[in-house]
Amino acid sequence: MQHIYQPVMIRTLLEHDGTATVRSIAEQFLQRDESQIEYYMQITKAMPGKVLSRHGIVKYESGRFILKVGRNLTQRQKQELISLCEKKVEEYEKARGKLIWLHRAKDAAYVPGSLRYEVLKKAKFRCELCGIPALEKALDVDHIVPRNKGGKTAAENLQALCYTCNSQKRDLDDTDFRPWKDLYESKDENCIFCKPESRIIKANNALALAVEDKFPVTKSHILIIPRRHVASFFDMGAAEHKACLKLLEEMKNHILDKDPTVSAFNVGFNDGKNAGQTLYHCHIHLIPRREGDVKDPRGGIRHVIPGLGYY
């Protein structure tokens, strides 16, 4: 981030006649930090936006909140209401102090850079809960046992969490997510899907791959597979589900862009021996369909049991 921090700091100093407080420089960094903006966008929609909408004070349309009441207020009335809002904020801040922002506060004890680096390196620069890489979302170094519960700033008590997972965990418990990293990297040396280099990879993300089916049912038949070795779709974590569905959507759009003859898709997976699963590494089939590829396509996947597809 030096290519951001250094020029922003120099610009700030120049704009303030060569001197600026650490806080004012930090505020300039914050203005450019999209991860923080994204966080507070989520807060806006999920908390005050939801409450005020429920009470009919605001409404949400096309990415904007719109005030539904007081649209015809005079300028003086608006200023009076603004003053009341400021007063409420000041009263709450006075009553709660820094506790208001505790969920976003960094550890009061500085985590040395070398220790922070070791924690991130061991996590392979991924969140140890959801698996997202540092390039996609900023990572925090989290105290597993919170400091206010006696946790120490030591390697064995630190883990890498993205800013979303860390803010949601807060200091409510001492859940250690580090074993999840090893879970996501679980492989079976005898599994062909655990060896992606043996296949043509069409797309990938942190937790899943899209590969060509070696025995395609139709042209451009694609398999979406989780990176870790897991047999059942229902044993995958929410982050893996999201990663697979994201690739499913991406490959669907890619196929439609490249092949105008594709007009539909069958999407599905076999889960368990009696459902026809023969390779026990979960894989989702994305099968392009075209006009006239079968005489009567009605029923689709219902035909997995012969004779019962029509109704």
Backbone as numpy.savetxt, mean C-alpha at the origin, in Angstrom:
# Nx Ny Nz CAx CAy CAz Cx Cy Cz
18.34 11.21 -0.86 17.54 12.42 -0.86 18.39 13.70 -0.86
19.72 13.56 -0.89 20.56 14.75 -0.83 20.26 15.71 -1.98
19.93 15.16 -3.14 19.65 16.01 -4.29 18.41 16.86 -4.08
17.58 16.51 -3.09 16.42 17.32 -2.71 16.77 18.23 -1.53
17.28 17.62 -0.47 17.52 18.36 0.77 18.48 19.54 0.59
19.61 19.30 -0.07 20.63 20.34 -0.15 20.16 21.58 -0.92
19.62 21.43 -2.14 19.16 22.64 -2.84 17.99 23.33 -2.15
17.09 22.55 -1.53 15.97 23.17 -0.80 16.49 23.97 0.38
17.48 23.43 1.08 18.05 24.14 2.23 18.76 25.42 1.78
19.55 25.34 0.72 20.25 26.54 0.22 19.25 27.59 -0.23
18.21 27.16 -0.97 17.19 28.11 -1.43 16.51 28.81 -0.26
16.18 28.03 0.79 15.53 28.59 1.97 16.41 29.63 2.64
17.69 29.32 2.76 18.62 30.28 3.38 18.73 31.56 2.55
18.79 31.39 1.22 18.88 32.57 0.35 17.64 33.45 0.47
16.48 32.80 0.59 15.22 33.54 0.68 15.05 34.26 2.02
15.86 33.86 3.02 15.76 34.46 4.35 17.06 35.18 4.72
17.66 35.82 3.71 18.86 36.66 3.94 20.00 35.89 4.59
20.11 34.58 4.23 21.27 33.81 4.66 21.15 33.11 5.99
19.99 33.22 6.66 19.83 32.53 7.94 18.39 32.04 8.08
18.23 30.84 8.64 16.90 30.27 8.84 16.97 29.25 9.96
15.89 29.13 10.71 15.86 28.14 11.79 15.77 26.74 11.20
16.16 25.77 11.99 16.05 24.37 11.55 14.59 24.04 11.24
13.68 24.55 12.05 12.26 24.28 11.84 11.78 24.81 10.49
12.18 26.04 10.14 11.71 26.61 8.87 12.26 25.84 7.68
13.49 25.33 7.79 14.05 24.51 6.71 13.30 23.19 6.63
13.04 22.58 7.81 12.30 21.30 7.84 10.91 21.46 7.23
10.27 22.62 7.47 8.93 22.87 6.91 8.97 22.90 5.39
10.08 23.38 4.82 10.22 23.39 3.36 10.36 21.97 2.81
11.08 21.11 3.54 11.18 19.69 3.12 9.79 19.06 3.13
9.04 19.36 4.19 7.71 18.76 4.35 6.78 19.11 3.20
6.91 20.31 2.67 6.06 20.73 1.56 6.26 19.88 0.32
7.44 19.26 0.21 7.74 18.44 -0.98 7.62 16.94 -0.71
7.24 16.58 0.49 7.18 15.16 0.87 5.80 14.59 0.54
5.69 13.95 -0.61 4.41 13.40 -1.06 3.88 12.33 -0.11
4.79 11.60 0.56 4.34 10.54 1.47 3.53 11.14 2.62
3.96 12.31 3.12 3.22 12.95 4.20 1.88 13.49 3.70
1.90 14.05 2.50 0.66 14.57 1.92 -0.34 13.43 1.73
0.14 12.29 1.22 -0.73 11.13 1.00 -1.32 10.66 2.33
-0.48 10.63 3.36 -0.95 10.20 4.69 -2.11 11.07 5.16
-1.94 12.40 5.07 -2.98 13.29 5.57 -4.19 13.36 4.64
-4.01 13.01 3.37 -5.18 12.86 2.49 -6.05 11.71 2.97
-5.41 10.61 3.36 -6.15 9.46 3.90 -6.87 9.84 5.19
-6.16 10.57 6.05 -6.76 11.02 7.31 -7.97 11.91 7.02
-7.83 12.83 6.06 -8.90 13.77 5.73 -10.17 13.04 5.33
-10.04 12.05 4.47 -11.22 11.32 3.97 -11.79 10.38 5.02
-10.91 9.72 5.78 -11.36 8.68 6.70 -11.89 9.21 8.02
-11.45 10.38 8.43 -11.83 10.87 9.76 -12.71 12.12 9.70
-12.16 13.33 9.61 -13.07 14.50 9.63 -14.02 14.52 8.44
-13.54 14.10 7.27 -14.42 14.10 6.09 -15.62 13.19 6.28
-15.38 12.01 6.85 -16.47 11.06 7.05 -17.48 11.58 8.09
-16.95 12.13 9.19 -17.83 12.63 10.26 -18.65 13.82 9.78
-18.00 14.78 9.13 -18.72 15.97 8.67 -19.71 15.64 7.56
-19.39 14.65 6.73 -20.34 14.21 5.69 -21.57 13.57 6.31
-21.33 12.77 7.35 -22.45 12.08 8.01 -23.42 13.07 8.64
-22.90 14.20 9.08 -23.75 15.22 9.71 -24.26 16.25 8.71
-23.99 16.03 7.42 -24.53 16.91 6.40 -23.84 18.26 6.30
-22.65 18.39 6.85 -21.95 19.67 6.82 -21.14 19.82 5.54
-20.57 18.72 5.06 -19.82 18.74 3.81 -20.27 17.58 2.93
-19.90 17.64 1.66 -20.08 16.50 0.77 -18.81 16.33 -0.06
-18.59 15.11 -0.55 -17.38 14.79 -1.29 -17.73 14.49 -2.74
-17.09 15.22 -3.66 -17.33 15.01 -5.09 -16.04 15.19 -5.87
-15.68 14.20 -6.67 -14.55 14.31 -7.60 -13.27 14.82 -6.95
-12.93 14.22 -5.80 -11.69 14.58 -5.15 -11.73 15.86 -4.34
-12.92 16.44 -4.16 -13.05 17.69 -3.41 -14.11 17.56 -2.32
-13.88 18.26 -1.21 -14.91 18.41 -0.19 -15.58 19.76 -0.40
-16.90 19.77 -0.29 -17.67 21.00 -0.52 -18.52 21.29 0.71
-18.42 22.51 1.21 -19.21 22.91 2.37 -20.68 23.06 1.95
-21.56 22.34 2.65 -22.98 22.34 2.29 -23.77 23.38 3.06
-23.26 23.80 4.20 -23.99 24.76 5.03 -23.23 26.09 5.06
-23.94 27.15 5.31 -23.30 28.45 5.45 -22.75 29.03 4.17
-23.30 28.64 3.02 -22.79 29.14 1.75 -23.12 30.62 1.54
-24.15 31.13 2.26 -24.58 32.53 2.07 -24.20 33.42 3.25
-23.18 32.99 4.01 -22.75 33.77 5.16 -22.08 35.06 4.71
-22.21 36.10 5.52 -21.48 37.34 5.25 -20.02 37.13 5.60
-19.16 38.06 5.16 -17.73 37.96 5.46 -17.49 38.00 6.96
-18.28 38.82 7.65 -18.12 38.92 9.10 -18.49 37.61 9.78
-19.59 36.98 9.33 -20.01 35.71 9.92 -18.97 34.62 9.68
-18.38 34.62 8.47 -17.32 33.66 8.18 -16.13 33.83 9.12
-15.72 35.09 9.33 -14.60 35.36 10.22 -14.90 34.93 11.65
-16.15 35.13 12.08 -16.54 34.70 13.43 -16.44 33.18 13.57
-16.88 32.47 12.54 -16.81 31.00 12.58 -15.36 30.53 12.51
-14.54 31.19 11.70 -13.12 30.85 11.62 -12.47 31.04 12.99
-12.80 32.11 13.67 -12.26 32.38 15.00 -12.69 31.31 15.99
-13.96 30.86 15.89 -14.44 29.79 16.76 -13.67 28.49 16.52
-13.39 28.20 15.24 -12.62 27.00 14.91 -11.21 27.09 15.50
-10.57 28.25 15.35 -9.24 28.44 15.90 -9.25 28.28 17.42
-10.29 28.80 18.06 -10.40 28.71 19.51 -10.51 27.25 19.95
-11.31 26.45 19.20 -11.46 25.04 19.54 -10.13 24.29 19.41
-9.38 24.61 18.36 -8.07 23.97 18.17 -7.13 24.33 19.32
-7.10 25.62 19.68 -6.22 26.06 20.76 -6.60 25.42 22.09
-7.91 25.29 22.35 -8.35 24.66 23.60 -7.92 23.20 23.66
-8.05 22.51 22.53 -7.69 21.09 22.49 -6.18 20.91 22.63
-5.42 21.76 21.94 -3.96 21.69 22.04 -3.49 21.97 23.47
-4.14 22.91 24.12 -3.77 23.25 25.49 -4.08 22.09 26.43
-5.19 21.40 26.19 -5.60 20.29 27.05 -4.77 19.03 26.82
-4.42 18.75 25.57 -3.73 17.50 25.24 -2.23 17.64 24.98
-1.80 18.83 24.62 -0.39 19.04 24.34 0.10 18.18 23.18
1.30 17.64 23.31 1.93 16.87 22.23 1.27 15.52 21.99
0.39 15.10 22.90 -0.29 13.81 22.72 -1.11 13.77 21.44
-1.52 14.95 20.95 -2.32 15.01 19.73 -1.59 14.34 18.57
-0.29 14.61 18.48 0.49 14.15 17.34 1.37 12.95 17.66
1.09 12.29 18.78 1.95 11.18 19.19 1.99 10.08 18.16
0.87 9.88 17.43 0.82 8.81 16.44 1.77 9.05 15.27
2.23 10.31 15.09 3.16 10.61 14.00 4.54 10.97 14.51
4.69 11.03 15.82 5.96 11.47 16.38 7.04 10.42 16.19
8.24 10.87 15.88 9.38 9.98 15.79 9.83 9.65 17.21
10.63 8.61 17.33 11.19 8.22 18.62 11.96 9.39 19.23
11.68 9.66 20.49 12.35 10.77 21.15 13.86 10.54 21.24
14.27 9.29 21.29 15.70 8.98 21.30 16.16 8.78 19.87
17.18 9.50 19.49 17.68 9.44 18.12 18.19 8.05 17.78
17.75 7.51 16.64 18.26 6.23 16.16 19.46 6.52 15.27
20.66 6.13 15.67 21.86 6.43 14.87 21.72 5.95 13.44
22.30 6.71 12.51 22.20 6.38 11.10 22.68 4.99 10.77
23.77 4.56 11.40 24.32 3.23 11.12 23.36 2.13 11.56
22.69 2.35 12.71 21.72 1.36 13.20 20.49 1.35 12.32
20.03 2.53 11.93 18.89 2.63 11.03 19.17 1.90 9.72
20.39 2.10 9.18 20.76 1.44 7.93 20.74 -0.07 8.08
21.26 -0.58 9.20 21.29 -2.03 9.41 19.88 -2.61 9.47
18.97 -1.88 10.14 17.58 -2.35 10.24 16.93 -2.41 8.86
17.14 -1.35 8.06 16.55 -1.31 6.72 17.18 -2.35 5.80
18.49 -2.55 5.95 19.18 -3.53 5.10 18.68 -4.94 5.40
18.52 -5.28 6.66 18.04 -6.62 7.02 16.61 -6.84 6.52
15.86 -5.74 6.44 14.48 -5.84 5.93 14.46 -5.80 4.41
15.66 -5.71 3.79 15.79 -5.59 2.34 15.02 -4.36 1.83
15.04 -3.30 2.64 14.41 -2.03 2.30 12.94 -2.19 1.91
12.26 -3.11 2.66 10.82 -3.31 2.50 10.14 -3.22 3.86
8.88 -2.82 3.85 8.10 -2.85 5.07 7.96 -4.29 5.53
8.24 -4.53 6.81 8.20 -5.91 7.32 6.80 -6.37 7.66
5.79 -5.53 7.39 4.40 -5.94 7.54 3.73 -6.14 6.19
3.70 -5.09 5.36 2.97 -5.20 4.08 3.87 -5.55 2.91
5.19 -5.43 3.07 6.12 -5.84 2.02 6.43 -4.78 0.98
5.84 -3.59 1.07 6.06 -2.57 0.05 7.51 -2.08 0.10
8.15 -1.86 -1.05 9.55 -1.41 -1.05 9.69 0.07 -0.71
10.87 0.44 -0.24 11.13 1.82 0.17 10.98 2.80 -0.99
11.20 2.33 -2.22 11.06 3.22 -3.37 9.62 3.66 -3.59
8.67 2.86 -3.09 7.26 3.18 -3.29 6.65 3.92 -2.10
7.16 3.66 -0.91 6.61 4.32 0.27 7.71 4.46 1.32
7.81 5.64 1.92 8.86 5.91 2.90 8.78 4.93 4.07
9.96 4.48 4.54 10.03 3.54 5.65 10.44 4.25 6.93
9.82 3.83 8.04 10.20 4.29 9.36 10.90 3.14 10.08
11.78 3.49 11.02 12.35 2.48 11.91 11.51 2.50 13.19
10.78 1.41 13.40 9.80 1.33 14.48 10.36 0.56 15.67
10.02 1.03 16.87 10.34 0.28 18.09 9.27 -0.80 18.29
9.68 -2.05 18.29 8.73 -3.16 18.45 8.01 -3.02 19.80
8.78 -2.99 20.87 8.23 -2.62 22.18 8.38 -1.11 22.28
7.26 -0.36 22.30 7.35 1.11 22.31 8.19 1.62 23.46
8.81 2.77 23.25 9.66 3.35 24.29 8.86 3.67 25.54
7.58 4.07 25.35 6.78 4.38 26.54 6.37 3.13 27.32
6.71 1.95 26.78 6.47 0.69 27.49 7.79 0.02 27.86
8.87 0.79 27.80 10.16 0.27 28.22 11.05 -0.24 27.11
10.63 -0.08 25.85 11.43 -0.57 24.73 12.72 0.20 24.56
13.78 -0.49 24.16 15.10 0.12 23.99 15.39 0.40 22.52
16.26 1.39 22.29 16.72 1.67 20.94 17.90 0.76 20.65
17.58 -0.48 20.31 18.59 -1.50 20.04 18.11 -2.34 18.87
19.06 -2.94 18.14 18.73 -3.67 16.91 17.64 -4.71 17.11
17.68 -5.40 18.26 16.70 -6.46 18.49 15.30 -5.92 18.75
15.18 -4.62 18.97 13.88 -4.03 19.24 13.43 -3.08 18.13
14.07 -3.17 16.96 13.74 -2.28 15.86 13.31 -3.07 14.64
12.36 -2.52 13.88 11.91 -3.14 12.64 11.56 -2.05 11.64
11.58 -2.39 10.36 11.27 -1.44 9.31 9.79 -1.54 8.94
9.06 -0.43 9.08 7.66 -0.37 8.68 7.46 0.84 7.79
6.61 0.70 6.77 6.28 1.87 5.96 5.50 2.85 6.84
5.42 4.09 6.39 4.80 5.10 7.24 3.34 4.79 7.55
2.65 4.09 6.61 1.24 3.75 6.86 1.11 2.70 7.93
1.87 1.59 7.81 1.80 0.52 8.81 2.26 1.03 10.18
3.29 1.87 10.18 3.81 2.38 11.45 2.77 3.29 12.13
2.11 4.14 11.35 1.13 5.04 11.96 -0.09 4.28 12.47
-0.43 3.17 11.79 -1.57 2.36 12.23 -1.23 1.53 13.47
0.02 1.06 13.55 0.45 0.31 14.73 0.54 1.21 15.95
1.05 2.44 15.72 1.23 3.43 16.79 2.05 2.81 17.92
1.69 3.08 19.16 2.42 2.51 20.30 1.47 1.65 21.15
0.52 1.00 20.45 -0.53 0.27 21.16 -0.10 -1.12 21.60
0.86 -1.73 20.89 1.27 -3.08 21.26 2.72 -3.30 20.89
3.17 -4.54 21.08 4.58 -4.86 20.80 4.69 -5.96 19.74
3.80 -5.90 18.72 3.83 -6.91 17.67 5.13 -6.83 16.88
5.80 -7.95 16.76 7.06 -8.03 16.01 6.76 -8.58 14.62
6.92 -7.73 13.59 6.58 -8.13 12.23 7.78 -8.69 11.47
8.96 -8.75 12.10 10.15 -9.17 11.37 10.05 -10.59 10.80
9.41 -11.54 11.50 9.27 -12.87 10.89 8.49 -12.87 9.58
7.66 -11.83 9.35 6.88 -11.77 8.11 7.78 -11.66 6.90
8.93 -11.00 7.08 9.86 -10.87 5.96 10.27 -12.24 5.44
10.62 -13.15 6.35 11.02 -14.49 5.97 9.85 -15.25 5.36
8.64 -14.95 5.85 7.45 -15.60 5.30 7.28 -15.24 3.83
7.44 -13.96 3.48 7.29 -13.51 2.11 8.36 -14.10 1.20
9.49 -14.51 1.77 10.59 -15.04 0.96 10.61 -16.56 0.94
9.59 -17.20 1.49 9.53 -18.65 1.54 9.52 -19.26 0.13
10.41 -20.21 -0.12 10.51 -20.86 -1.43 10.56 -22.38 -1.26
10.21 -23.08 -2.31 10.34 -24.55 -2.35 11.21 -24.87 -3.56
12.38 -25.45 -3.32 13.33 -25.69 -4.41 12.79 -26.65 -5.46
11.76 -27.41 -5.12 11.18 -28.35 -6.09 9.98 -27.76 -6.84
9.62 -26.52 -6.53 8.45 -25.91 -7.14 8.86 -25.11 -8.38
8.22 -25.36 -9.51 8.59 -24.65 -10.74 8.20 -23.18 -10.68
7.19 -22.83 -9.89 6.78 -21.43 -9.78 7.69 -20.65 -8.84
8.50 -21.35 -8.07 9.48 -20.68 -7.21 10.77 -20.37 -7.98
10.78 -20.72 -9.28 11.94 -20.46 -10.14 11.48 -19.63 -11.33
11.18 -18.36 -11.10 10.61 -17.53 -12.16 11.52 -17.34 -13.36
12.84 -17.54 -13.17 13.76 -17.37 -14.29 13.52 -18.40 -15.39
12.77 -19.48 -15.06 12.48 -20.50 -16.06 11.29 -20.13 -16.93
10.69 -18.96 -16.68 9.49 -18.55 -17.41 9.64 -17.13 -17.94
8.81 -16.79 -18.90 8.81 -15.43 -19.44 7.98 -14.55 -18.53
8.64 -13.63 -17.84 7.95 -12.74 -16.91 7.40 -11.55 -17.69
6.11 -11.36 -17.62 5.46 -10.26 -18.34 5.38 -8.99 -17.50
5.24 -9.16 -16.18 5.17 -8.02 -15.27 5.42 -8.53 -13.86
5.75 -7.63 -12.96 5.99 -8.05 -11.58 5.87 -6.86 -10.64
5.69 -7.16 -9.36 5.74 -6.14 -8.32 6.39 -6.77 -7.09
6.27 -6.14 -5.95 6.99 -6.57 -4.76 6.65 -8.00 -4.34
5.40 -8.43 -4.54 4.96 -9.69 -3.98 4.40 -10.68 -4.99
4.37 -10.32 -6.27 3.76 -11.22 -7.25 4.40 -11.06 -8.63
4.16 -12.08 -9.48 4.67 -12.09 -10.85 3.55 -12.43 -11.82
3.69 -11.96 -13.04 2.79 -12.36 -14.13 3.65 -13.06 -15.17
3.33 -14.32 -15.47 4.13 -15.09 -16.41 3.24 -15.71 -17.48
3.85 -16.07 -18.60 3.10 -16.77 -19.66 2.84 -18.21 -19.24
1.64 -18.69 -19.51 1.33 -20.10 -19.26 2.04 -20.93 -20.33
2.76 -21.97 -19.91 3.49 -22.81 -20.87 2.57 -23.69 -21.71
1.35 -23.88 -21.22 0.37 -24.67 -21.96 -0.92 -23.86 -22.08
-0.89 -22.77 -22.86 -2.00 -21.82 -22.89 -3.29 -22.43 -23.44
-4.39 -22.07 -22.79 -5.71 -22.47 -23.25 -6.09 -21.63 -24.47
-5.73 -20.34 -24.42 -5.92 -19.44 -25.56 -4.65 -18.60 -25.68
-4.52 -17.88 -26.79 -3.37 -17.00 -26.98 -3.34 -15.93 -25.88
-2.14 -15.69 -25.34 -1.91 -14.68 -24.28 -2.46 -15.11 -22.93
-2.63 -16.40 -22.72 -3.02 -16.95 -21.42 -1.90 -16.63 -20.41
-2.26 -15.95 -19.33 -1.29 -15.48 -18.33 -1.59 -16.09 -16.96
-0.52 -16.35 -16.20 -0.65 -16.79 -14.81 -0.14 -15.69 -13.89
-0.89 -15.41 -12.84 -0.46 -14.48 -11.81 -0.09 -15.32 -10.59
1.15 -15.22 -10.14 1.61 -16.08 -9.03 2.25 -15.23 -7.92
2.00 -15.57 -6.67 2.69 -14.88 -5.57 4.16 -15.29 -5.57
5.02 -14.41 -5.14 6.46 -14.72 -5.12 6.79 -15.81 -4.10
6.12 -15.78 -2.96 6.44 -16.81 -1.95 5.71 -18.10 -2.28
6.19 -19.18 -1.73 5.57 -20.48 -1.96 4.38 -20.63 -1.01
3.19 -20.56 -1.57 1.97 -20.72 -0.79 0.98 -21.46 -1.68
0.37 -22.51 -1.15 -0.48 -23.38 -1.97 -1.84 -22.77 -2.26
-2.46 -22.19 -1.24 -3.84 -21.74 -1.37 -3.96 -20.23 -1.44
-4.86 -19.78 -2.29 -5.18 -18.35 -2.37 -5.64 -17.84 -1.01
-6.31 -18.69 -0.25 -6.88 -18.29 1.03 -5.84 -18.25 2.15
-4.63 -18.73 1.87 -3.54 -18.65 2.86 -2.64 -17.44 2.59
-2.93 -16.72 1.54 -2.15 -15.52 1.24 -2.58 -14.37 2.13
-1.67 -13.43 2.35 -1.99 -12.25 3.12 -2.69 -11.21 2.27
-3.26 -10.21 2.94 -3.98 -9.15 2.23 -3.08 -8.41 1.25
-1.82 -8.20 1.65 -0.88 -7.50 0.76 -0.62 -8.32 -0.50
-0.54 -9.66 -0.35 -0.33 -10.53 -1.51 -1.56 -10.54 -2.42
-2.74 -10.58 -1.82 -3.97 -10.49 -2.62 -3.97 -9.21 -3.46
-3.64 -8.12 -2.81 -3.64 -6.83 -3.50 -2.61 -6.82 -4.62
-1.42 -7.39 -4.35 -0.36 -7.42 -5.36 -0.79 -8.25 -6.57
-1.44 -9.39 -6.32 -1.89 -10.26 -7.42 -3.00 -9.58 -8.23
-3.94 -8.98 -7.54 -5.05 -8.32 -8.24 -4.57 -7.13 -9.05
-3.55 -6.46 -8.54 -2.98 -5.33 -9.28 -2.37 -5.81 -10.60
-1.64 -6.92 -10.55 -1.05 -7.47 -11.77 -2.13 -8.01 -12.71
-3.18 -8.57 -12.13 -4.28 -9.10 -12.95 -4.88 -7.97 -13.78
-5.12 -6.83 -13.14 -5.68 -5.67 -13.84 -4.69 -5.14 -14.88
-3.42 -5.09 -14.50 -2.39 -4.58 -15.41 -2.27 -5.44 -16.67
-2.29 -6.77 -16.50 -2.15 -7.66 -17.64 -3.42 -7.66 -18.49
-4.56 -7.53 -17.86 -5.81 -7.44 -18.62 -5.78 -6.24 -19.55
-5.36 -5.09 -19.01 -5.28 -3.88 -19.83 -4.23 -4.01 -20.92
-3.12 -4.65 -20.61 -2.05 -4.84 -21.59 -2.53 -5.70 -22.76
-3.23 -6.77 -22.45 -3.74 -7.67 -23.50 -4.76 -6.95 -24.38
-5.66 -6.20 -23.75 -6.66 -5.47 -24.53 -6.03 -4.43 -25.44
-4.95 -3.79 -24.97 -4.26 -2.78 -25.78 -3.57 -3.40 -26.99
-3.04 -4.62 -26.80 -2.23 -5.26 -27.85 -3.04 -6.12 -28.81
-4.20 -6.58 -28.36 -4.95 -7.54 -29.17 -6.43 -7.14 -29.24
-6.84 -6.49 -30.30 -8.23 -6.04 -30.43 -9.24 -7.17 -30.60
-8.75 -8.41 -30.86 -9.68 -9.53 -31.01 -10.20 -10.03 -29.66
-9.51 -9.65 -28.56 -9.94 -10.09 -27.23 -11.14 -9.26 -26.79
-12.21 -9.95 -26.41 -13.44 -9.26 -26.03 -13.92 -9.62 -24.62
-13.25 -10.59 -23.98 -13.68 -11.02 -22.65 -12.56 -11.83 -22.00
-12.76 -12.19 -20.73 -11.76 -12.97 -20.00 -12.44 -13.97 -19.08
-11.77 -15.10 -18.90 -12.08 -15.98 -17.78 -10.96 -15.80 -16.76
-11.32 -15.63 -15.50 -10.34 -15.46 -14.42 -10.68 -16.46 -13.34
-9.66 -17.22 -12.90 -9.95 -18.18 -11.84 -8.73 -18.95 -11.41
-8.90 -19.76 -10.36 -7.81 -20.60 -9.86 -8.39 -21.88 -9.28
-7.57 -22.91 -9.29 -7.95 -24.19 -8.70 -7.35 -24.24 -7.30
-8.18 -24.42 -6.29 -7.70 -24.39 -4.91 -7.99 -25.73 -4.23
-7.00 -26.59 -4.21 -7.16 -27.90 -3.60 -7.26 -29.02 -4.62
-6.88 -30.21 -4.21 -6.84 -31.38 -5.10 -8.18 -31.65 -5.75
-9.26 -31.61 -4.98 -10.58 -31.94 -5.52 -11.14 -30.86 -6.42
-10.46 -29.71 -6.44 -10.85 -28.64 -7.37 -9.98 -28.67 -8.61
-9.07 -29.67 -8.69 -8.25 -29.83 -9.88 -6.85 -29.26 -9.78
-6.46 -28.77 -8.60 -5.12 -28.20 -8.47 -4.07 -29.31 -8.53
-3.07 -29.11 -9.38 -1.99 -30.10 -9.51 -0.62 -29.51 -9.15
-0.48 -28.18 -9.25 0.74 -27.50 -8.83 0.40 -26.70 -7.57
1.02 -27.10 -6.46 0.61 -26.53 -5.19 1.40 -25.26 -4.82
1.38 -24.36 -5.78 1.81 -22.98 -5.58 0.71 -22.17 -6.23
0.00 -21.40 -5.43 -1.17 -20.69 -5.93 -0.87 -19.95 -7.23
-1.76 -20.07 -8.21 -1.62 -19.32 -9.46 -3.02 -19.01 -10.00
-3.17 -17.79 -10.46 -4.46 -17.30 -10.97 -4.39 -17.25 -12.49
-5.35 -17.87 -13.15 -5.40 -17.90 -14.61 -6.12 -16.67 -15.15
-5.50 -15.99 -16.09 -6.15 -14.91 -16.84 -6.22 -15.39 -18.29
-7.40 -15.80 -18.73 -7.58 -16.44 -20.03 -8.37 -15.51 -20.96
-7.73 -14.95 -21.97 -8.44 -14.08 -22.92 -9.46 -14.88 -23.74
-10.59 -14.28 -24.00 -11.62 -14.92 -24.81 -11.94 -14.05 -26.02
-12.31 -14.74 -27.11 -12.57 -14.05 -28.37 -13.90 -14.53 -28.96
-14.49 -13.69 -29.73 -15.75 -14.04 -30.39 -15.59 -15.33 -31.18
-16.47 -16.33 -30.90 -16.46 -17.57 -31.65 -15.42 -18.57 -31.26
-14.66 -18.36 -30.14 -13.63 -19.34 -29.79 -14.22 -20.66 -29.30
-15.49 -20.63 -28.85 -16.26 -21.86 -28.59 -17.67 -21.63 -29.14
-18.37 -22.70 -29.37 -19.70 -22.59 -29.99 -20.67 -21.83 -29.10
-20.69 -22.14 -27.78 -21.61 -21.49 -26.86 -20.89 -21.22 -25.54
-20.46 -19.97 -25.30 -19.68 -19.66 -24.10 -20.51 -19.52 -22.82
-21.83 -19.58 -22.94 -22.66 -19.37 -21.76 -22.32 -20.37 -20.65
-22.26 -19.84 -19.42 -21.95 -20.69 -18.26 -20.51 -20.56 -17.81
-19.61 -20.29 -18.77 -18.22 -20.05 -18.41 -17.64 -21.09 -17.46
-17.16 -20.62 -16.30 -16.48 -21.52 -15.36 -17.43 -22.52 -14.71
-18.73 -22.34 -14.88 -19.67 -23.34 -14.35 -19.46 -24.70 -14.99
-18.79 -24.72 -16.15 -18.57 -25.99 -16.85 -17.43 -26.81 -16.27
-16.88 -26.39 -15.13 -15.83 -27.21 -14.50 -16.39 -28.57 -14.09
-17.70 -28.64 -13.86 -18.35 -29.92 -13.62 -19.23 -30.20 -14.84
-18.81 -31.14 -15.69 -19.49 -31.37 -16.97 -20.99 -31.61 -16.80
-21.73 -30.97 -17.70 -23.17 -31.17 -17.74 -23.97 -30.24 -16.84
-23.28 -29.51 -15.94 -24.01 -28.65 -15.01 -23.81 -27.16 -15.29
-23.21 -26.85 -16.44 -22.93 -25.45 -16.75 -24.14 -24.68 -17.23
-25.12 -25.39 -17.77 -26.30 -24.70 -18.32 -27.42 -24.67 -17.30
-28.17 -23.59 -17.31 -29.29 -23.48 -16.39 -30.38 -22.63 -16.99
